[in-house]
Structure formats: C-alpha cells, structure tokens
C-alpha cells in the first residue's frame, strides 16, 4: 500500500518513507505512528488512543509521546511551530491535516494533492500532560513560560535590523531557555541543595516540551557563583530566555522567588513570590495554576493533571535533595577527593528511604550511587559486595514506580556489569523509552553496546547523551573509545584530548596511553599511563613507574615479555586490578585477561569495552579467551543479535576473529 501527500510517499510494504524522492531514515515506532495518523486523517486522536495503538497500552511518559511526535514531524518536514501536517489540539489530542491519496503497489502513480490549509500561527501548542510537579514553583514556571512565549510572539513586532546578536527576527526562531540554579538566601546558607533541586525539576519539566530548546543542567550550572549579568549569561549560553530565582527557608516556612527574563531586552516577563508552608509544597500547584491563568487571562495549554507526589514526608524529601546534589557534585577531576561526596550521598539517601520506604526516586538514586562507588574507589568498595544492595534498591524503585526511567537505567547498568547482556539491553532500552531525555540511560546504553562490540548503535546512543549534556566529559571519552575500537584513530584522538585535557576526565588517561600505542609512540604511551596511575591509590608503589616502563617495552619488544610476565604474576598476587589489566593488555595475554575479568572487584564493563581495540584483538584467537567469551554468554548474545565486524560464527558453538 502507498500513501501520498504533497511531496511525501509512504511505501508500507517496503517500510520506506520518501520525501521528494529521497528515502528518509525513520525509526520503526515513528513509522508506525505516521501510518496510524494517515489511516485517521482529520480525526482528533486522543493520547489514550495513541498509547493503545503504538505502545499496546503500556505505561509511557509524556516525554516519550512528545519525542515520537517530534520525530514524526521532522520526518515529513513539519515542526511544532507551523504544524502543517500534525496539529496539536489543546487538551484533546492531535489531528493529521494532510490530504491523503492511497494506491496499491501495482496501481499507476497518482498525482499528490497539496494541502492548501494556511499555516498555523507560530506559537507553542504542545500538550503538557501528567506533569510530575514536585515543588510549588514548577507548575507555575512551566505554565507561565509557555503562556508568555505565546503572548510574546503573537503580540510583539521585533525590529530585525537591531544589531543585538540574540534578537529574534521572526516567530520561527527557536525558543531557547536556560534554567539557572536558584540562589540560597537562607540565614545559615545551608539550603543550596533545595535551590538546585528546584532548578533541576523545572528544567526536567521544560525539557519534555518539544518546542522548547532547554540548555542542559551541566551547562547552566557551570556558570554558578560567577555573578554574571543577564546579557553575559545569554551570550555564554546563547539563549533567548532565562529562568532564575531564590530560596529562603525558616522552620516550616519556605519562600521561593522566581522570574522569567527576556534576554533580548533584559526585561522581566514575569516574577512571583511564594511564601508557603513547607508541608503544602506539592498540594498547592492546582491553586497556583488557576491564579496564573486568571491573572494573565489566557486559557491553560491542555489538561494539567498533577502527578503523584514523590513523598509526603518533607524531611525525607530534603534528605533526598541533599543526597542527589552531593552525587551530582561528585566531580570528575581529582578522583580521590570526591569520595566524601559519594559516601555522604549514600548516607543521606539511606536516611531518606528510612523515613519514607515508598519514595521511589530516593531508592533509584541510592542504587545508582552504590553502583558508582566501585568505579571510583575499587580499593574500598567491591562491585560484587555492592551489587546486592544496589539491585535491591533498583528493584524497590521499580516496584513502587514501574515507569521510573532512572530505576530502569541503573538496573540495566547492574546487569551489564554482570554480563547479562540481553537483559541489560532490555532494561536500558526501557529506560530511554520511558524518558528519552535521560542522559545517563543513553550513556549506559552506549557502554552496553560498546561492550558487545555493536559500535554503530553505541555511537548513536552516546551522541544522544552528548546532545542532552554537551558538557559531560565522560560522554566524549566514551565516544572516543568507540571510535578507537573501530580503528578510527583520527576521530578518537581529538575526543580524548577534549575529554581529558580540556574537561578534566582523569580516567581517560589510560585511553590516551593506548592510543599512543596504536600510533607507535612508546614514550607518550608511558607518560600517559603513569599520569593515569598517579591519580589513584597505587601511587604508594615505589616501583610503579619502572614496572609500567617494562610493560610498555614488552608491547614493542618481545625480549622484555618474560620480565613483564614475572612482574604481572606479582601484581596479580598483590591484588592490583588496574595494573593487571594494563599488563595483560600490553602482553596481549588472553588467559591473563580472562583471569582479570573473572577476579576483579571493579565494574567489569569499564575495561571490557577496551578488549576490542585493534592492538589487543589477538586475544580473540587464543583459546583461553575464546572459552571465556563463550562462558560469559557473549557468544550466545552475538548469535542472537550480530557478531562484531571482525568476528564470525563457526558452526553453532564456536567463532573466529581476525
């Protein structure tokens, strides 16, 4: 069956979308969604119908639906402002406006009929449903920002000759917004975590509106405490609007001041003070929404349905916010200096869930932080010892809130580190499906795909993570690692330079060392790996640099292998996991590499991705390592999905690699 409108043609049998004769890449779910729309032209389709038809009635977030609609519009040359084909009907659903021609595959080509409907006015009309409005200012800020943007573009004429670089010339300009950290004005200066929490929640809600281009948390928060003016912030972040505010608490009272600023004129579009009881912080959002609507005399954009509050225990919520901010502030620079932030976060979150055992978000954060600890501090924390507590916390969060993306993402990461590859992929895909804006879920999905050598899908996942958090150093390290594994050193090198040298990701020094090996530069390889090891606990080894020099020499000179192997045996006996991995890599010893992964207490997935680097792939030809690959179920995963580009199946029970 063929569906045609304007210059667009859908071939259902071939699963192809062509625009002006060119085939467009469309995800299967988006393709199904567009076909569903074309089968129901002109009819207003409700949110519930979409979920039933496309997701088979499963629970999905509004962010997932919004992302699907946005992708569908992009595929057919539409957008949220013009809404030429896919129109949002406030509070009711969406409507497909194109005039469709249908034809069977063997029929003559029929001319397409152009849709002469006038373009809708340039305004934000995205439906905002089921918002999880956790704090008093979130509902107010979201509604006001959207409403004021409508008024701003429908009533204001802008001088296009104005020389200000940020001036909006027409209604098609992007709605770029940054949510800045809310300032702590409390008498004791101890409420910063609450201000950060408010800012983050507002940002998360706005991000779900596809017509808004919201600056990431990492980028906005990078300007914290710099005392910049509004024009300076706008120039740094390249935004048209800024949301900022302050928090002051005393006893059981909290005062929140929030404001929306138009950066093109440095004027306040709206500001409000909220002076309320802390215990009422969630329940009053409906009243605030009505007051805003009455004051602006503007109809609400769609149905605002207050989501279930995360907790009714304000002490538990405060502990959660403090723990969450401690985790986010853990840093990536001087690794050892940040353990206090992580351990403090665990303590705070354990107290939070003790006060409210039904607080799903707190359980999810507790699982995540427990899992991260062995990555930073393998000398103090064993991954195997941590997993039971982390798994229990993740499962508890999912049982309380089955559509909590953060819980599914940490569950997937746990499964990845247990080499339960297919289960991990399912959980991580679930996390990104529930919330397409969960940067951590996309990053961990990229780690999973890189661990099974599905590097094309790994690139797509980490690029999505970078799109969401362009200031995340680890994301660039992971992308560089993937290109390295694919043998594309020209792309890998500048990414590691950016991650390590420019952004301070200290764990990336090992990848810079291994890149130097690929480029036959032993001096640089040794220098970089010494820097890597000097960042952790093994600095107490007085023979460290001499050992590393022998390991690097053994990579280039076979006459040094016997001495290097003897040193490696001593390191294995001494329990030095990072040295063991590096030495096994330098020697390309498949048996020692398998032993490392079998015995290490670190997160296995972090180093497992590096076994695909070209300089160590020879271990795949060694029987001991091949047996290990089969034993952990990776060979079975490859059979059910796809083999790496340099490997192939040999019968049902074996494989070979170049």
C-alpha positions as CSV (number, residue, x, y, z in Angstrom):
1,X,0.0,0.0,0.0
2,X,1.2,3.5,-0.9
3,X,0.2,6.7,0.9
4,X,0.9,10.0,-0.7
5,X,0.5,13.7,0.2
6,X,2.4,16.7,-1.2
7,X,5.9,15.6,-1.9
8,X,5.8,12.7,0.5
9,X,5.3,9.0,-0.2
10,X,4.9,6.1,2.3
11,X,5.5,2.6,1.0
12,X,4.1,0.3,3.7
13,X,5.2,-2.9,2.1
14,X,8.9,-1.8,1.7
15,X,8.8,0.1,5.0
16,X,10.0,3.3,3.3
17,X,9.3,7.0,3.6
18,X,10.4,9.1,0.6
19,X,10.4,12.9,0.6
20,X,11.0,14.5,-2.8
21,X,12.1,11.0,-3.9
22,X,14.8,10.7,-1.3
23,X,14.4,7.9,1.3
24,X,14.2,9.2,4.9
25,X,15.5,7.3,7.9
26,X,12.6,6.7,10.2
27,X,12.6,4.6,13.4
28,X,10.1,1.7,13.2
29,X,7.9,3.1,16.0
30,X,7.7,6.5,14.4
31,X,6.9,4.9,11.0
32,X,4.0,3.0,12.7
33,X,2.8,6.2,14.3
34,X,2.7,8.1,11.0
35,X,0.8,5.2,9.3
36,X,-1.7,5.3,12.2
37,X,-2.2,9.1,11.5
38,X,-2.6,8.6,7.8
39,X,-5.3,5.9,8.4
40,X,-7.1,8.5,10.6
41,X,-6.9,11.8,8.6
42,X,-8.7,14.9,10.0
43,X,-9.9,13.0,13.1
44,X,-8.7,14.2,16.5
45,X,-6.8,11.3,18.1
46,X,-6.5,11.2,21.8
47,X,-3.4,10.5,23.9
48,X,-5.0,7.3,25.1
49,X,-5.6,6.0,21.5
50,X,-2.0,6.7,20.6
51,X,-0.7,4.8,23.6
52,X,-3.1,1.8,22.9
53,X,-2.2,1.7,19.2
54,X,1.6,2.4,19.3
55,X,2.6,1.1,22.7
56,X,0.0,-1.6,23.1
57,X,-1.4,0.1,26.2
58,X,1.9,0.1,28.1
59,X,2.7,2.9,30.6
60,X,4.8,5.5,28.8
61,X,5.7,9.0,29.8
62,X,4.6,12.2,28.1
63,X,8.2,12.8,27.2
64,X,8.2,9.6,25.1
65,X,5.0,10.6,23.3
66,X,6.3,14.1,22.7
67,X,9.6,12.7,21.3
68,X,7.7,10.4,19.0
69,X,5.5,13.3,17.7
70,X,8.6,15.5,17.3
71,X,10.4,12.8,15.3
72,X,7.3,12.2,13.1
73,X,7.1,15.9,12.3
74,X,10.7,16.1,11.4
75,X,10.5,13.0,9.1
76,X,7.8,14.7,7.0
77,X,9.2,18.2,7.0
78,X,6.9,19.6,9.7
79,X,7.6,21.2,13.1
80,X,5.9,22.2,16.3
81,X,5.6,25.8,15.3
82,X,4.0,25.6,11.9
83,X,2.1,22.3,12.5
84,X,1.3,22.0,8.8
85,X,0.5,18.3,8.9
86,X,0.4,17.2,12.6
87,X,-1.6,19.7,14.7
88,X,-1.9,19.7,18.5
89,X,-5.4,20.3,19.7
90,X,-5.4,21.7,23.2
91,X,-6.5,19.3,25.8
92,X,-7.8,16.8,23.3
93,X,-5.0,15.2,21.2
94,X,-3.6,15.6,17.7
95,X,-5.0,15.9,14.2
96,X,-3.5,14.9,10.9
97,X,-4.3,17.6,8.3
98,X,-2.7,16.3,5.1
99,X,-5.0,15.2,2.2
100,X,-4.0,11.6,1.6
101,X,-4.0,9.7,-1.7
102,X,-3.7,5.9,-1.5
103,X,-2.7,3.4,-4.1
104,X,-2.0,-0.3,-4.3
105,X,1.6,-1.3,-5.2
106,X,0.6,-2.1,-8.8
107,X,-1.5,0.9,-9.5
108,X,-0.4,3.9,-11.6
109,X,1.2,6.7,-9.8
110,X,-1.4,9.2,-8.7
111,X,-0.6,12.9,-8.5
112,X,-0.2,14.2,-5.0
113,X,-2.7,16.8,-3.8
114,X,-1.2,19.7,-2.0
115,X,-2.7,20.8,1.3
116,X,-3.7,24.4,1.0
117,X,-4.5,24.9,4.6
118,X,-2.9,28.0,6.0
119,X,-0.1,27.6,8.4
120,X,-1.0,27.8,12.0
121,X,0.2,30.8,13.9
122,X,3.8,30.5,15.2
123,X,3.2,29.6,18.8
124,X,3.8,26.8,21.2
125,X,0.9,24.4,21.3
126,X,2.4,21.3,22.7
127,X,0.2,19.5,25.1
128,X,1.7,19.2,28.6
129,X,0.2,16.2,30.4
130,X,0.7,14.3,33.6
131,X,3.5,16.5,34.9
132,X,5.2,15.3,38.0
133,X,5.2,18.7,39.6
134,X,7.3,18.1,42.7
135,X,7.7,21.6,44.0
136,X,5.5,24.6,44.1
137,X,7.3,26.7,41.5
138,X,7.5,24.0,38.9
139,X,3.8,24.2,37.8
140,X,3.8,28.0,37.9
141,X,7.1,28.4,36.0
142,X,6.1,25.9,33.3
143,X,2.7,27.4,32.6
144,X,4.0,30.9,32.7
145,X,6.9,30.3,30.4
146,X,4.8,28.6,27.8
147,X,2.0,31.2,28.0
148,X,4.3,34.2,28.0
149,X,6.1,32.8,24.9
150,X,2.7,32.6,23.2
151,X,1.9,36.2,24.1
152,X,5.4,37.4,23.3
153,X,5.3,36.1,19.7
154,X,1.7,36.8,19.0
155,X,1.7,40.4,20.1
156,X,5.2,41.7,19.7
157,X,6.8,43.1,16.5
158,X,10.6,42.8,16.5
159,X,13.0,45.1,14.8
160,X,15.0,42.7,12.5
161,X,17.6,45.5,12.0
162,X,18.6,45.5,15.7
163,X,22.2,44.6,15.9
164,X,21.9,42.5,19.1
165,X,23.1,39.0,18.1
166,X,20.4,37.4,20.2
167,X,17.4,39.3,18.8
168,X,14.7,37.1,17.4
169,X,13.8,38.1,13.9
170,X,10.7,36.1,13.4
171,X,8.4,33.6,15.0
172,X,10.3,30.7,13.6
173,X,13.3,31.4,15.8
174,X,14.0,28.7,18.5
175,X,12.6,29.1,22.0
176,X,16.0,28.8,23.8
177,X,15.8,28.8,27.6
178,X,18.3,28.3,30.4
179,X,17.2,27.4,33.9
180,X,19.8,28.8,36.3
181,X,20.5,27.5,39.9
182,X,18.2,29.1,42.4
183,X,20.2,31.1,44.9
184,X,20.2,30.1,48.5
185,X,19.2,33.2,50.7
186,X,18.7,31.3,53.9
187,X,20.2,32.8,57.0
188,X,22.5,29.9,57.6
189,X,23.3,29.4,53.9
190,X,22.6,25.7,54.1
191,X,19.7,25.4,51.6
192,X,21.7,25.3,48.3
193,X,20.6,21.7,47.7
194,X,17.0,22.9,47.7
195,X,17.6,25.7,45.3
196,X,19.5,23.3,43.0
197,X,16.7,20.8,43.3
198,X,14.0,23.3,42.3
199,X,16.1,24.4,39.2
200,X,16.6,20.8,38.1
201,X,12.9,19.9,38.4
202,X,11.9,23.0,36.4
203,X,14.5,22.1,33.8
204,X,13.3,18.5,33.6
205,X,9.7,19.6,33.0
206,X,10.5,22.1,30.4
207,X,12.8,19.6,28.5
208,X,9.7,17.4,27.9
209,X,8.1,20.2,25.8
210,X,9.5,19.6,22.3
211,X,9.0,23.2,21.1
212,X,11.5,24.4,23.8
213,X,15.2,24.2,23.4
214,X,16.4,23.9,27.0
215,X,20.1,24.3,28.0
216,X,21.4,21.2,29.9
217,X,21.8,21.2,33.6
218,X,25.6,20.8,33.4
219,X,25.9,23.8,31.1
220,X,23.7,26.1,33.1
221,X,25.2,25.1,36.4
222,X,28.7,25.7,35.1
223,X,28.0,29.4,35.5
224,X,27.0,29.0,39.1
225,X,28.5,31.6,41.6
226,X,30.1,33.6,38.7
227,X,27.9,36.7,39.3
228,X,27.3,37.2,35.6
229,X,24.7,39.7,34.3
230,X,21.7,38.6,32.3
231,X,23.3,39.7,28.9
232,X,26.5,37.9,29.9
233,X,24.7,34.7,30.7
234,X,22.7,34.9,27.5
235,X,25.9,35.4,25.5
236,X,27.6,32.4,27.2
237,X,24.6,30.1,26.8
238,X,23.1,31.5,23.5
239,X,19.6,31.7,24.9
240,X,16.6,34.0,24.5
241,X,15.1,33.4,27.9
242,X,16.4,32.8,31.4
243,X,14.6,31.4,34.4
244,X,16.2,32.3,37.7
245,X,15.2,32.6,41.4
246,X,16.0,32.2,45.0
247,X,15.1,30.1,48.0
248,X,14.8,31.1,51.7
249,X,13.6,28.8,54.4
250,X,12.9,29.2,58.1
251,X,11.4,26.5,60.2
252,X,8.4,25.1,58.4
253,X,8.1,28.1,56.1
254,X,9.7,28.4,52.6
255,X,9.8,31.5,50.4
256,X,10.6,30.9,46.7
257,X,11.1,33.8,44.3
258,X,11.1,33.0,40.6
259,X,11.3,35.1,37.4
260,X,11.3,34.7,33.7
261,X,13.6,37.1,31.8
262,X,13.6,38.1,28.1
263,X,17.3,38.3,27.4
264,X,16.9,40.3,24.2
265,X,15.6,43.3,26.2
266,X,16.8,42.3,29.7
267,X,13.3,42.7,30.9
268,X,11.2,40.6,33.3
269,X,8.2,39.0,31.6
270,X,7.0,37.6,34.9
271,X,8.0,37.3,38.5
272,X,6.3,35.9,41.6
273,X,7.0,35.2,45.3
274,X,5.6,32.1,47.0
275,X,5.5,32.2,50.8
276,X,4.0,28.9,52.0
277,X,4.1,26.1,54.5
278,X,6.7,23.5,53.5
279,X,4.2,20.7,54.1
280,X,2.0,22.2,51.4
281,X,4.7,22.4,48.8
282,X,3.1,19.7,46.4
283,X,-0.6,20.1,47.1
284,X,-0.9,23.8,46.1
285,X,0.1,23.6,42.5
286,X,-3.5,23.5,41.2
287,X,-4.4,26.7,43.1
288,X,-1.3,28.4,41.7
289,X,-2.1,27.4,38.1
290,X,-5.6,28.9,38.4
291,X,-4.2,32.1,39.8
292,X,-1.8,32.5,37.0
293,X,-4.4,31.7,34.4
294,X,-6.8,34.3,35.9
295,X,-4.1,36.9,36.1
296,X,-3.0,36.5,32.5
297,X,-6.5,35.8,31.2
298,X,-5.1,33.0,29.0
299,X,-6.5,29.6,28.6
300,X,-4.4,26.8,30.0
301,X,-2.4,24.8,27.4
302,X,-4.0,21.4,27.6
303,X,-5.0,19.4,30.6
304,X,-2.7,19.9,33.6
305,X,-3.0,16.8,35.6
306,X,-1.0,16.8,38.8
307,X,1.2,13.7,39.0
308,X,1.6,11.7,42.1
309,X,3.8,13.5,44.6
310,X,7.1,11.6,45.2
311,X,6.7,11.8,49.0
312,X,4.6,13.4,51.7
313,X,7.5,13.4,54.1
314,X,9.2,16.7,53.8
315,X,12.2,15.6,55.9
316,X,12.7,12.6,53.6
317,X,12.4,14.9,50.6
318,X,15.0,17.3,52.0
319,X,17.4,14.5,52.6
320,X,16.8,13.2,49.0
321,X,17.6,16.6,47.5
322,X,20.8,16.9,49.6
323,X,21.9,13.4,48.6
324,X,21.0,13.9,44.9
325,X,23.0,17.2,44.8
326,X,26.0,15.6,46.6
327,X,26.0,12.9,43.9
328,X,25.8,15.3,41.0
329,X,28.6,17.4,42.5
330,X,31.0,14.4,42.8
331,X,33.2,15.7,40.1
332,X,35.5,14.0,37.6
333,X,38.8,15.8,38.3
334,X,40.7,14.8,41.4
335,X,39.0,11.4,41.9
336,X,40.1,10.6,45.5
337,X,39.0,14.0,46.8
338,X,35.4,13.2,45.8
339,X,34.7,10.1,47.8
340,X,33.3,12.1,50.6
341,X,30.5,13.5,48.3
342,X,29.5,10.0,47.3
343,X,29.6,8.5,50.8
344,X,27.7,11.4,52.1
345,X,25.1,11.0,49.4
346,X,24.6,7.3,50.3
347,X,24.1,8.2,54.0
348,X,21.6,10.9,53.2
349,X,19.6,8.7,50.9
350,X,19.6,5.8,53.3
351,X,18.1,8.2,55.9
352,X,15.6,9.4,53.3
353,X,14.2,5.9,52.4
354,X,14.1,5.0,56.1
355,X,11.8,7.9,56.7
356,X,9.7,7.1,53.7
357,X,10.2,3.5,52.4
358,X,7.8,4.3,49.5
359,X,10.0,7.1,48.0
360,X,10.8,5.6,44.6
361,X,13.2,8.4,43.4
362,X,15.3,8.1,46.5
363,X,15.6,4.3,46.1
364,X,16.7,4.8,42.4
365,X,19.4,7.4,43.4
366,X,20.6,5.1,46.2
367,X,21.0,2.3,43.7
368,X,22.9,4.5,41.3
369,X,25.3,5.9,43.9
370,X,26.1,2.5,45.4
371,X,26.9,1.2,41.9
372,X,29.2,4.1,41.1
373,X,31.3,3.7,44.2
374,X,33.4,0.8,43.0
375,X,34.2,2.7,39.8
376,X,35.9,5.4,41.7
377,X,37.2,3.5,44.7
378,X,37.8,-0.2,44.0
379,X,40.3,-0.3,46.9
380,X,37.5,0.4,49.3
381,X,34.4,-1.0,47.6
382,X,33.9,-4.3,45.8
383,X,31.4,-4.4,43.0
384,X,30.3,-7.9,44.0
385,X,29.6,-6.7,47.5
386,X,27.8,-3.6,46.4
387,X,25.5,-5.3,43.8
388,X,23.0,-6.9,46.2
389,X,22.2,-3.6,47.9
390,X,22.1,-1.7,44.5
391,X,19.9,-4.3,42.9
392,X,17.5,-4.4,45.8
393,X,17.2,-0.6,45.7
394,X,16.6,-0.5,42.0
395,X,14.0,-3.3,42.2
396,X,12.3,-1.5,45.1
397,X,12.1,1.7,43.0
398,X,10.6,-0.2,40.0
399,X,8.1,-1.9,42.2
400,X,7.0,1.4,43.5
401,X,7.0,3.3,40.2
402,X,7.2,1.0,37.2
403,X,7.7,3.9,34.7
404,X,10.7,5.5,36.6
405,X,13.4,5.8,33.9
406,X,16.2,6.3,36.5
407,X,15.5,2.9,38.1
408,X,15.5,1.0,34.9
409,X,18.7,2.6,33.8
410,X,20.6,1.6,37.0
411,X,19.1,-1.9,36.8
412,X,20.4,-2.1,33.2
413,X,23.9,-1.0,34.3
414,X,24.0,-3.6,37.0
415,X,23.0,-6.3,34.5
416,X,25.7,-5.1,32.1
417,X,28.4,-5.5,34.8
418,X,27.1,-9.0,35.5
419,X,27.5,-9.8,31.7
420,X,23.7,-10.4,31.4
421,X,23.8,-8.8,28.1
422,X,20.3,-9.3,26.7
423,X,18.6,-8.4,30.0
424,X,20.8,-5.3,30.3
425,X,19.8,-4.2,26.8
426,X,16.1,-4.7,27.5
427,X,16.3,-2.7,30.7
428,X,18.3,0.2,29.3
429,X,16.1,0.4,26.2
430,X,13.2,0.6,28.6
431,X,14.8,3.5,30.4
432,X,15.3,5.5,27.3
433,X,11.8,4.7,26.1
434,X,10.2,5.9,29.3
435,X,12.3,9.1,29.3
436,X,14.2,10.0,26.0
437,X,15.9,12.8,27.9
438,X,17.6,10.6,30.5
439,X,21.3,11.3,29.6
440,X,22.6,8.7,32.0
441,X,20.5,6.0,30.4
442,X,21.8,6.8,26.9
443,X,25.4,6.8,28.2
444,X,24.9,3.4,29.9
445,X,23.2,2.1,26.8
446,X,26.3,3.2,24.8
447,X,28.5,1.4,27.3
448,X,26.4,-1.8,26.8
449,X,26.6,-1.6,23.0
450,X,30.3,-1.0,23.1
451,X,30.8,-3.9,25.5
452,X,29.2,-6.3,22.9
453,X,31.1,-4.6,20.0
454,X,27.9,-3.1,18.4
455,X,29.7,0.1,17.8
456,X,27.3,1.7,15.3
457,X,24.5,1.6,17.9
458,X,26.9,2.6,20.6
459,X,27.7,5.8,18.6
460,X,24.1,6.7,18.2
461,X,23.4,6.2,21.9
462,X,26.3,8.3,23.2
463,X,25.7,11.1,20.6
464,X,22.2,11.3,22.1
465,X,23.8,11.6,25.5
466,X,26.1,14.4,24.3
467,X,23.1,16.2,22.8
468,X,21.4,16.2,26.2
469,X,24.5,17.0,28.2
470,X,27.1,18.7,26.0
471,X,29.4,19.4,29.0
472,X,29.7,15.8,30.2
473,X,33.4,14.8,29.9
474,X,32.8,11.1,30.2
475,X,30.4,11.1,27.2
476,X,33.3,12.4,24.9
477,X,35.6,9.8,26.4
478,X,33.1,7.0,25.6
479,X,32.7,8.3,22.1
480,X,36.4,8.4,21.6
481,X,36.7,4.9,23.0
482,X,34.1,3.6,20.5
483,X,36.0,5.1,17.5
484,X,39.2,3.7,18.9
485,X,37.7,0.2,18.9
486,X,36.5,0.7,15.3
487,X,40.1,1.6,14.3
488,X,39.3,5.3,13.5
489,X,42.1,6.9,15.4
490,X,41.7,10.3,13.7
491,X,38.3,10.7,15.3
492,X,39.3,9.0,18.6
493,X,42.3,11.2,19.4
494,X,40.6,14.7,19.5
495,X,37.7,13.3,21.5
496,X,40.1,12.0,24.2
497,X,42.0,15.3,24.1
498,X,38.8,17.2,24.7
499,X,37.6,14.8,27.5
500,X,40.9,14.6,29.4
501,X,42.8,17.7,28.7
502,X,40.0,20.3,28.2
503,X,37.3,18.8,30.5
504,X,39.4,17.1,33.2
505,X,38.2,13.5,32.9
506,X,41.1,11.8,34.7
507,X,40.0,8.2,34.0
508,X,40.6,8.9,30.3
509,X,44.4,9.0,30.6
510,X,44.5,5.2,30.0
511,X,42.8,5.7,26.6
512,X,45.3,8.3,25.6
513,X,48.1,5.9,26.5
514,X,46.5,3.1,24.5
515,X,46.0,5.5,21.5
516,X,49.8,6.3,21.7
517,X,50.5,2.6,21.4
518,X,48.4,2.4,18.2
519,X,50.5,5.3,16.9
520,X,53.8,3.5,17.8
521,X,54.8,6.2,20.3
522,X,56.1,4.3,23.4
523,X,57.4,7.5,25.2
524,X,53.9,9.1,25.1
525,X,52.2,5.9,26.0
526,X,54.4,5.5,29.1
527,X,53.9,9.2,30.1
528,X,50.1,9.0,29.8
529,X,49.8,5.7,31.7
530,X,52.0,7.0,34.6
531,X,49.6,10.0,34.8
532,X,46.7,7.7,35.0
533,X,48.0,5.5,37.8
534,X,49.2,8.6,39.8
535,X,45.6,9.6,40.1
536,X,44.7,6.6,42.3
537,X,45.8,4.6,45.3
538,X,48.6,2.7,43.6
539,X,50.8,5.8,43.9
540,X,52.2,4.2,47.1
541,X,54.1,1.6,44.9
542,X,57.7,2.9,44.7
543,X,58.4,0.6,41.7
544,X,55.3,1.7,39.8
545,X,56.9,3.8,37.0
546,X,59.7,1.2,36.4
547,X,57.0,-1.6,36.2
548,X,54.9,0.4,33.7
549,X,58.0,1.1,31.6
550,X,58.7,-2.6,31.4
551,X,55.1,-3.4,30.5
552,X,55.2,-0.8,27.7
553,X,58.5,-2.1,26.5
554,X,57.1,-5.6,26.3
555,X,54.4,-4.4,23.9
556,X,57.1,-3.2,21.4
557,X,59.9,-5.6,22.2
558,X,59.3,-9.4,22.7
559,X,62.6,-9.8,24.5
560,X,61.0,-7.9,27.5
561,X,58.0,-10.2,27.7
562,X,59.5,-12.7,30.2
563,X,60.3,-9.9,32.7
564,X,56.9,-8.3,32.2
565,X,55.1,-11.6,32.8
566,X,57.0,-12.1,36.0
567,X,56.0,-8.7,37.2
568,X,52.4,-9.3,36.2
569,X,52.3,-12.5,38.3
570,X,53.5,-10.5,41.3
571,X,50.8,-7.8,40.7
572,X,48.1,-10.5,40.4
573,X,49.2,-11.9,43.8
574,X,49.3,-8.3,45.3
575,X,45.7,-7.6,44.0
576,X,46.4,-4.6,41.8
577,X,43.5,-4.7,39.3
578,X,44.3,-1.7,37.2
579,X,47.9,-2.8,36.8
580,X,46.8,-6.3,36.0
581,X,44.5,-5.1,33.2
582,X,47.2,-2.8,31.7
583,X,49.9,-5.5,31.8
584,X,47.6,-8.2,30.3
585,X,46.8,-5.7,27.5
586,X,50.5,-5.0,26.9
587,X,51.3,-8.7,26.7
588,X,48.1,-9.5,24.7
589,X,47.7,-12.5,27.0
590,X,44.2,-13.9,26.6
591,X,44.5,-16.2,29.7
592,X,45.6,-13.4,32.0
593,X,43.0,-11.1,30.6
594,X,40.2,-13.6,31.2
595,X,41.6,-14.1,34.7
596,X,41.5,-10.3,35.3
597,X,37.8,-10.1,34.4
598,X,37.0,-13.2,36.4
599,X,38.6,-11.9,39.6
600,X,38.4,-8.1,39.5
601,X,36.2,-6.3,42.0
602,X,35.8,-3.3,39.8
603,X,33.0,-2.5,37.4
604,X,33.9,-5.0,34.6
605,X,32.1,-3.1,31.8
606,X,34.5,-0.2,32.0
607,X,37.6,-2.1,30.9
608,X,35.7,-4.8,28.9
609,X,35.0,-2.3,26.1
610,X,38.7,-1.9,25.6
611,X,39.3,-5.5,24.5
612,X,38.1,-4.5,21.0
613,X,41.0,-2.1,20.5
614,X,42.9,-3.2,17.4
615,X,46.2,-3.5,19.3
616,X,44.8,-6.3,21.6
617,X,42.4,-8.1,19.3
618,X,44.8,-11.0,19.0
619,X,43.5,-12.4,22.3
620,X,40.3,-13.4,20.5
621,X,42.4,-16.1,18.7
622,X,43.6,-17.5,22.0
623,X,41.6,-20.5,23.2
624,X,41.6,-19.4,26.9
625,X,39.9,-16.1,26.0
626,X,37.6,-17.6,23.4
627,X,36.4,-20.1,26.1
628,X,35.8,-17.1,28.5
629,X,33.7,-15.3,25.8
630,X,31.6,-18.4,25.5
631,X,31.3,-19.0,29.2
632,X,30.0,-15.4,30.0
633,X,27.3,-15.7,27.3
634,X,28.7,-13.1,24.9
635,X,29.0,-15.7,22.1
636,X,25.3,-16.6,22.6
637,X,24.4,-12.9,22.5
638,X,26.3,-12.5,19.3
639,X,24.5,-15.4,17.7
640,X,21.1,-14.0,18.7
641,X,22.0,-10.4,17.6
642,X,25.1,-9.8,15.5
643,X,28.8,-10.6,15.6
644,X,31.4,-7.9,15.7
645,X,32.6,-6.8,12.3
646,X,35.9,-8.6,12.8
647,X,34.3,-11.9,14.0
648,X,32.1,-14.6,12.5
649,X,30.3,-17.8,13.7
650,X,32.0,-21.2,13.1
651,X,29.2,-23.7,13.4
652,X,26.8,-23.4,16.4
653,X,29.3,-23.5,19.2
654,X,32.4,-21.6,18.0
655,X,33.6,-18.4,16.4
656,X,36.7,-16.9,14.9
657,X,38.0,-13.3,14.7
658,X,40.5,-11.5,12.5
